[in-house]
């Protein structure tokens, strides 16, 4: 099938390459010439494991192309819209300017029977509005909504072999035709038994934000328990283990620490709250405001723990920050708790040296006032305090005995509770975790 993908950021670039890898003929369109050039050369403009491999392999077949020209979408039967929906500048609402611009630019190139497929995360009600716009154009094209559920660091796998598919479809015969086209796009996944949920537009839109709201709630719940554990001298990790054995709860996403970040969860729960208020049901998701507040509090708590551990002030103390990306296996620093902690410590007068395997260039662009080291050993040399804030494997596997010789003071604060306290204390370190005695 010939497919176009409008928007080649994180979502669109992965989707384009994965669809071509599955055998489709794909053209990706983006307004950024530098991004298009990089993708055309088989270079990923961001760090995502596996993406460079499929960019090169799919590109070598001739099935994958990238362009700045919307006219190149002509002839495609399915057009995916994968542009960003950032938080609006002066409110918590989602900014839909890029979505509307993509649809407006696409409409002149649509033909009878074409299918436009929204993948961007949008407020409920957006798809119905866009469907009316496409219908009014007289193109004879249809709209479906197919939310993405990508995990950064696993996006290629999640696209090629998703854990579920959701189709938001129009009513009647148009919905049947749209489903048939989507089934053809995802034939490989469907052939392996991937569950597929068909629904109306509104439900499909809500699935994505509901999933993100639930995950954010689970993370902030255990962080709220960590706040109680800290004052009660309890151990939140053992608490999480114990309640995680309950099949109704489960252990995943019950890891207390400095909280969540990235380009999705924070802005999506805020946009969900804003949309619910617009619909007159703000009270239904009012708890999400507290979820957001708990999450932001954990960053501040981490900073306070460093200050307390260093005797009440951090001025001119060397603090090594291990991690800048919001999660491992990513270079994404959007709303990153790790980068936020580094910035706050720097603002209090600490001599911050931050390091990360992939996220230093993005961090320098946003926060050039920080000190950076590309080598972990250089970052650790002479440190008064080490702060682990992104749980990269290489940080989880650090040798506390060897590291003790590099720092000035063997003090480590584990913002992700991923280190073994007994091992580090036995090596002579003062180990401090979040919500741990």
C-alpha positions as CSV (number, residue, x, y, z in Angstrom):
1,X,0.0,0.0,0.0
2,X,1.2,3.5,-0.7
3,X,1.1,5.6,2.5
4,X,2.0,9.1,3.5
5,X,2.9,10.3,7.0
6,X,2.5,14.1,7.7
7,X,4.9,15.2,10.4
8,X,8.2,13.5,10.9
9,X,9.0,14.2,14.5
10,X,9.4,11.4,17.0
11,X,6.1,9.7,16.2
12,X,6.1,10.3,12.4
13,X,9.7,9.3,11.8
14,X,9.3,6.0,13.6
15,X,5.9,5.4,12.0
16,X,7.3,6.1,8.5
17,X,10.3,3.8,8.8
18,X,8.3,1.0,10.5
19,X,5.6,1.0,7.9
20,X,8.2,0.8,5.1
21,X,10.0,-1.9,7.0
22,X,6.7,-3.8,6.9
23,X,6.5,-3.6,3.1
24,X,4.5,-0.5,2.5
25,X,5.6,2.3,0.1
26,X,5.9,5.4,2.4
27,X,6.5,9.1,1.9
28,X,7.1,11.2,5.0
29,X,6.5,14.9,4.9
30,X,7.9,17.6,7.2
31,X,8.4,21.3,7.0
32,X,11.9,21.1,8.5
33,X,14.5,20.7,5.7
34,X,17.3,19.6,8.0
35,X,15.1,16.9,9.5
36,X,14.1,15.7,6.1
37,X,17.7,15.6,4.9
38,X,18.8,13.6,8.0
39,X,16.0,11.0,7.6
40,X,16.7,10.7,3.9
41,X,20.3,9.9,4.7
42,X,19.2,7.2,7.2
43,X,20.1,9.4,10.2
44,X,17.7,9.6,13.1
45,X,17.4,13.3,14.3
46,X,16.9,11.9,17.8
47,X,18.0,8.9,19.8
48,X,15.8,5.9,19.6
49,X,17.2,2.4,19.7
50,X,16.6,0.5,16.4
51,X,15.4,3.5,14.4
52,X,18.7,4.0,12.4
53,X,18.6,0.4,11.5
54,X,15.2,0.4,9.9
55,X,15.7,3.8,8.3
56,X,18.7,2.4,6.5
57,X,17.1,-1.0,5.7
58,X,13.8,0.4,4.5
59,X,15.5,3.2,2.7
60,X,17.7,0.7,0.8
61,X,14.6,-0.9,-0.6
62,X,13.4,2.3,-2.2
63,X,10.1,2.1,-0.2
64,X,10.9,5.0,2.1
65,X,11.3,8.6,1.1
66,X,11.1,12.0,3.0
67,X,10.3,15.3,1.5
68,X,9.2,18.9,2.4
69,X,6.7,18.9,-0.5
70,X,3.1,18.0,0.4
71,X,2.4,17.4,-3.3
72,X,4.4,14.1,-3.0
73,X,1.5,12.6,-1.0
74,X,-0.5,12.3,-4.2
75,X,-1.4,8.7,-5.0
76,X,-1.2,7.5,-1.4
77,X,-4.4,5.7,-0.2
78,X,-3.8,6.3,3.5
79,X,-2.5,9.5,5.0
80,X,-1.3,9.4,8.6
81,X,-1.2,12.7,10.5
82,X,1.5,12.6,13.2
83,X,2.2,16.2,14.1
84,X,2.8,17.5,17.6
85,X,0.1,18.8,20.0
86,X,2.2,20.7,22.5
87,X,0.7,22.5,25.5
88,X,-0.6,25.9,24.6
89,X,1.6,28.8,25.7
90,X,-0.9,30.5,28.0
91,X,-3.0,27.6,29.2
92,X,-3.0,23.8,30.0
93,X,-5.0,23.1,26.7
94,X,-3.4,21.3,23.8
95,X,-2.3,23.5,20.9
96,X,-3.9,22.1,17.8
97,X,-2.4,24.5,15.3
98,X,-0.1,21.9,13.8
99,X,-3.0,19.4,13.4
100,X,-5.2,21.9,11.7
101,X,-2.4,23.1,9.4
102,X,-1.6,19.5,8.4
103,X,-5.2,18.8,7.5
104,X,-5.5,22.1,5.6
105,X,-2.4,21.4,3.6
106,X,-3.4,17.8,2.9
107,X,-7.0,18.4,1.7
108,X,-6.1,19.7,-1.8
109,X,-4.2,16.4,-2.5
110,X,-7.0,14.0,-1.3
111,X,-9.0,11.8,-3.7
112,X,-12.2,9.9,-3.5
113,X,-11.8,7.0,-1.1
114,X,-8.6,8.1,0.5
115,X,-8.3,7.6,4.3
116,X,-6.9,10.3,6.6
117,X,-5.7,8.7,9.9
118,X,-5.1,10.8,12.9
119,X,-2.3,9.6,15.2
120,X,-1.7,12.7,17.2
121,X,-2.9,12.9,20.8
122,X,-5.8,15.4,20.7
123,X,-8.7,16.5,23.0
124,X,-11.9,14.6,22.6
125,X,-14.1,16.1,19.9
126,X,-11.2,17.0,17.6
127,X,-11.7,14.1,15.2
128,X,-15.4,14.9,14.6
129,X,-14.5,18.5,13.8
130,X,-11.8,17.5,11.4
131,X,-14.1,14.9,9.8
132,X,-16.5,17.7,9.0
133,X,-13.7,19.8,7.5
134,X,-12.7,17.0,5.2
135,X,-16.3,16.2,4.3
136,X,-16.9,19.9,3.4
137,X,-13.9,19.9,1.1
138,X,-15.7,17.6,-1.3
139,X,-12.7,15.4,-1.7
140,X,-14.6,12.2,-0.9
141,X,-11.9,11.2,1.6
142,X,-12.7,9.7,5.0
143,X,-11.2,10.2,8.5
144,X,-10.2,7.6,11.1
145,X,-8.5,8.0,14.5
146,X,-5.7,5.6,15.4
147,X,-4.0,6.7,18.6
148,X,-0.4,5.7,19.2
149,X,0.9,4.0,22.3
150,X,4.7,4.3,21.8
151,X,7.1,4.0,24.7
152,X,10.3,6.0,24.1
153,X,13.1,3.5,23.9
154,X,10.8,0.9,22.5
155,X,9.0,2.8,19.8
156,X,10.2,0.7,16.9
157,X,8.9,-2.5,18.5
158,X,5.7,-0.9,19.6
159,X,5.0,0.2,16.0
160,X,5.9,-3.1,14.3
161,X,4.4,-5.3,17.0
162,X,2.0,-3.3,19.0
163,X,0.2,-4.7,22.1
164,X,-3.1,-3.4,20.8
165,X,-4.6,-1.4,17.9
166,X,-7.5,1.1,18.3
167,X,-9.6,2.4,15.4
168,X,-11.9,5.3,15.8
169,X,-14.2,5.0,12.8
170,X,-17.0,6.9,11.1
171,X,-20.5,5.4,11.0
172,X,-21.9,3.1,8.3
173,X,-20.3,2.1,5.1
174,X,-17.5,4.7,5.4
175,X,-16.5,3.1,8.7
176,X,-16.3,-0.4,7.0
177,X,-14.1,0.9,4.2
178,X,-11.9,2.7,6.7
179,X,-11.5,-0.4,8.8
180,X,-10.6,-2.4,5.7
181,X,-7.9,0.0,4.8
182,X,-6.5,0.0,8.3
183,X,-6.6,-3.8,8.5
184,X,-4.5,-3.8,5.3
185,X,-2.0,-1.3,6.8
186,X,-1.6,-3.4,10.0
187,X,-2.0,-6.9,8.4
188,X,1.3,-8.1,9.9
189,X,0.3,-7.2,13.4
190,X,-3.2,-8.5,13.0
191,X,-1.9,-11.8,11.6
192,X,-0.1,-12.5,14.9
193,X,-3.2,-12.0,17.0
194,X,-2.8,-8.3,18.1
195,X,-6.0,-7.2,19.7
196,X,-7.9,-4.6,17.7
197,X,-10.6,-2.4,19.3
198,X,-13.0,-0.6,17.0
199,X,-14.9,2.4,18.3
200,X,-16.2,5.8,17.5
201,X,-14.0,8.9,17.2
202,X,-14.6,10.1,20.7
203,X,-13.7,6.8,22.4
204,X,-10.6,6.4,20.4
205,X,-9.5,9.9,21.4
206,X,-10.2,9.2,25.0
207,X,-8.3,5.9,25.0
208,X,-4.9,7.5,24.7
209,X,-5.4,10.3,27.3
210,X,-7.1,7.8,29.7
211,X,-4.1,5.4,29.4
212,X,-1.7,8.2,30.1
213,X,-3.8,9.6,33.0
214,X,-3.9,6.1,34.6
215,X,-0.1,5.6,34.3
216,X,0.5,9.1,35.7
217,X,-1.9,8.3,38.6
218,X,-0.1,5.1,39.4
219,X,3.3,6.7,39.4
220,X,2.2,9.6,41.6
221,X,0.4,7.3,43.9
222,X,3.6,5.5,44.8
223,X,5.4,8.8,45.1
224,X,2.7,10.0,47.5
225,X,3.3,6.8,49.5
226,X,7.1,7.7,49.4
227,X,6.3,11.0,51.0
228,X,4.5,9.2,53.9
229,X,7.3,6.6,54.1
230,X,9.9,9.3,54.5
231,X,8.3,10.8,57.6
232,X,7.3,7.3,59.0
233,X,10.8,5.8,58.4
234,X,9.2,3.1,56.3
235,X,10.5,1.6,53.0
236,X,8.4,2.4,49.9
237,X,10.2,-0.1,47.7
238,X,9.1,-3.0,50.0
239,X,5.7,-1.5,50.2
240,X,5.5,-1.5,46.4
241,X,6.7,-5.1,46.3
242,X,4.0,-6.1,48.8
243,X,1.0,-4.4,47.1
244,X,2.3,-5.3,43.7
245,X,1.7,-9.0,44.3
246,X,-2.0,-8.2,44.2
247,X,-3.0,-9.0,40.7
248,X,-5.5,-6.2,40.7
249,X,-2.7,-3.7,41.3
250,X,0.5,-5.1,39.7
251,X,4.1,-4.1,40.4
252,X,4.8,-2.2,37.1
253,X,5.0,1.7,37.4
254,X,5.2,1.4,41.2
255,X,8.7,2.7,41.4
256,X,9.0,5.8,43.6
257,X,11.4,8.5,42.6
258,X,11.6,12.0,41.2
259,X,8.5,11.4,39.0
260,X,7.6,11.4,35.3
261,X,8.4,13.8,32.5
262,X,8.8,13.8,28.8
263,X,6.7,15.2,26.0
264,X,3.5,13.2,26.6
265,X,2.4,12.4,30.2
266,X,2.7,15.9,31.7
267,X,1.1,17.8,28.9
268,X,-1.5,15.1,28.2
269,X,-2.9,15.0,31.7
270,X,-3.1,18.8,31.7
271,X,-4.8,19.0,28.4
272,X,-7.2,16.2,29.5
273,X,-8.1,18.3,32.6
274,X,-8.6,21.4,30.5
275,X,-10.8,19.6,28.0
276,X,-12.9,18.1,30.8
277,X,-13.5,21.6,32.2
278,X,-14.5,22.8,28.8
279,X,-17.1,20.0,28.7
280,X,-18.4,21.0,32.1
281,X,-17.0,17.9,33.9
282,X,-13.8,19.2,35.4
283,X,-14.7,17.6,38.7
284,X,-14.5,14.2,37.1
285,X,-10.7,14.5,36.6
286,X,-9.9,17.1,39.3
287,X,-7.7,14.5,40.9
288,X,-5.3,14.8,38.0
289,X,-4.3,18.3,39.2
290,X,-3.1,16.7,42.4
291,X,-1.3,14.0,40.4
292,X,0.5,16.7,38.6
293,X,1.3,18.5,41.9
294,X,2.7,15.3,43.5
295,X,4.9,14.8,40.4
296,X,6.3,18.3,40.5
297,X,6.8,18.1,44.3
298,X,9.2,15.1,43.9
299,X,11.6,17.2,42.0
300,X,11.7,19.8,44.7
301,X,12.0,17.0,47.3
302,X,15.1,15.7,45.5
303,X,16.7,19.1,45.6
304,X,15.9,19.5,49.3
305,X,17.4,16.1,50.0
306,X,20.7,17.2,48.4
307,X,20.7,20.4,50.4
308,X,20.0,18.5,53.7
309,X,22.7,15.8,53.0
310,X,25.3,18.6,52.4
311,X,24.6,20.2,55.7
312,X,22.0,22.8,54.8
313,X,23.6,24.5,51.8
314,X,25.1,23.6,48.4
315,X,26.9,26.8,47.5
316,X,30.2,25.9,45.7
317,X,29.7,22.2,46.4
318,X,30.4,20.0,43.4
319,X,27.2,17.9,42.7
320,X,27.4,15.3,40.0
321,X,24.1,14.7,38.3
322,X,23.8,11.3,36.6
323,X,21.2,11.6,33.9
324,X,19.5,14.4,32.0
325,X,16.9,12.6,29.8
326,X,13.5,12.1,31.3
327,X,14.0,8.3,31.0
328,X,16.8,5.9,29.9
329,X,17.2,5.0,26.2
330,X,16.2,8.4,25.1
331,X,17.7,11.8,24.5
332,X,14.4,13.6,25.2
333,X,14.7,16.3,27.8
334,X,11.2,17.8,27.4
335,X,9.9,18.4,30.9
336,X,12.7,16.2,32.2
337,X,12.7,15.8,36.1
338,X,16.4,15.1,35.8
339,X,17.3,18.3,34.0
340,X,15.0,20.2,36.3
341,X,16.8,18.9,39.4
342,X,20.2,19.9,37.8
343,X,18.9,23.4,37.0
344,X,17.5,23.9,40.5
345,X,20.7,22.8,42.2
346,X,22.7,25.2,39.9
347,X,20.3,28.0,40.9
348,X,21.2,27.4,44.5
349,X,24.9,27.9,43.9
350,X,26.0,24.3,43.5
351,X,28.8,23.5,41.0
352,X,26.8,21.1,38.9
353,X,28.4,18.7,36.5
354,X,25.8,16.8,34.6
355,X,26.3,13.8,32.3
356,X,24.1,11.5,30.2
357,X,24.9,9.0,27.5
358,X,22.7,10.7,24.9
359,X,20.9,13.9,26.2
360,X,23.8,16.3,26.6
361,X,23.4,18.1,23.3
362,X,19.7,18.7,23.9
363,X,20.4,19.8,27.4
364,X,23.0,22.3,26.4
365,X,20.6,23.9,24.0
366,X,18.0,24.4,26.8
367,X,20.3,25.0,29.8
368,X,23.7,26.1,28.6
369,X,24.6,27.5,32.1
370,X,25.1,24.0,33.5
371,X,28.4,22.2,33.6
372,X,28.5,19.0,31.4
373,X,30.9,16.1,31.1
374,X,30.6,13.4,28.4
375,X,32.6,11.0,30.5
376,X,31.1,9.6,33.7
377,X,34.5,9.4,35.4
378,X,35.2,13.0,34.6
379,X,31.8,14.0,36.0
380,X,32.4,12.1,39.2
381,X,35.9,13.4,39.9
382,X,36.0,15.3,43.2
383,X,32.2,15.3,43.7
384,X,30.8,16.2,47.1
385,X,27.5,14.5,46.2
386,X,26.4,12.2,43.5
387,X,22.7,12.3,42.4
388,X,21.3,9.6,40.2
389,X,18.2,10.9,38.4
390,X,17.9,8.9,35.1
391,X,18.2,5.1,35.5
392,X,20.5,4.3,32.6
393,X,21.9,0.8,32.8
394,X,25.4,2.1,33.0
395,X,24.5,4.0,36.1
396,X,22.7,1.1,37.7
397,X,25.8,-1.0,37.2
398,X,28.3,1.4,38.6
399,X,30.9,-0.2,41.0
400,X,30.6,1.6,44.4
401,X,34.1,0.4,45.5
402,X,35.8,1.9,42.4
403,X,33.8,5.0,42.5
404,X,34.7,5.8,46.1
405,X,38.2,6.6,44.9
406,X,37.0,9.2,42.4
407,X,34.8,11.4,44.6
408,X,35.6,13.8,47.4
409,X,32.7,12.6,49.6
410,X,31.1,9.1,49.2
411,X,27.5,10.4,49.3
412,X,24.9,9.2,46.7
413,X,21.3,10.1,46.5
414,X,19.3,7.7,44.4
415,X,16.4,9.5,42.8
416,X,15.1,6.4,41.1
417,X,15.6,3.8,43.9
418,X,17.5,1.5,41.5
419,X,20.7,0.9,43.5
420,X,21.3,-1.7,46.2
421,X,21.6,0.3,49.4
422,X,23.4,-2.6,51.3
423,X,26.0,-2.9,48.5
424,X,26.7,0.9,48.5
425,X,26.8,1.2,52.2
426,X,29.1,-1.8,52.5
427,X,31.5,0.0,50.2
428,X,31.6,3.0,52.5
429,X,29.0,5.2,50.9
430,X,26.3,7.2,52.5
431,X,23.3,6.0,50.5
432,X,20.0,8.0,50.5
433,X,16.9,6.8,48.6
434,X,13.5,8.3,48.1
435,X,11.0,7.0,50.6
436,X,13.6,4.6,52.0
437,X,15.0,4.5,55.6
